[in-house]
Amino acid sequence: MKEELVQPIPIHRYNGPNKPDMPEKCCKRKVPPLRVLASQVVSLSRARDLDHLFFQEITESPSGTPEYNGFNVSLARNQGHSTRPATTAVHTPLIDMTPSDPDTILSAMVEAQRLTN
């Protein structure tokens, strides 16, 4: 890279309780809706089928198979899906504080939220 992209992470002070209470709605155990369960079954089945197809191509292809990511891209292109453009990821600087300190956790969460938005 021509220019350095590292910028210091601002430290946010945590002013809440040291051990917050568990929210009441999170204490009760619920069964997921049928739509969610069905979606999980379909996703798991598709993942198993794609893994099997990849392993089958590895063992049967004499010319060699691309790595798993390349296999997925070629499979998506053959099925008519468009591929997304590559993303750029840059490591953020380390926070030189105790990892379990609430200020460190809050600062890391704020920085992660900024990056994802």
Secondary structure, 3 states (H helix, E strand, C coil): CCCCCCCCCCCCCCCCCCCCCCCHHHHCCCCCCHHHHHHHHHHHHHHHHHHHHHHHHHHHCCCCCCCHHHHHHHHHHHCCCCCCCCCCCCCCCCCCCCCCCHHHHHHHHHHHHHHHC
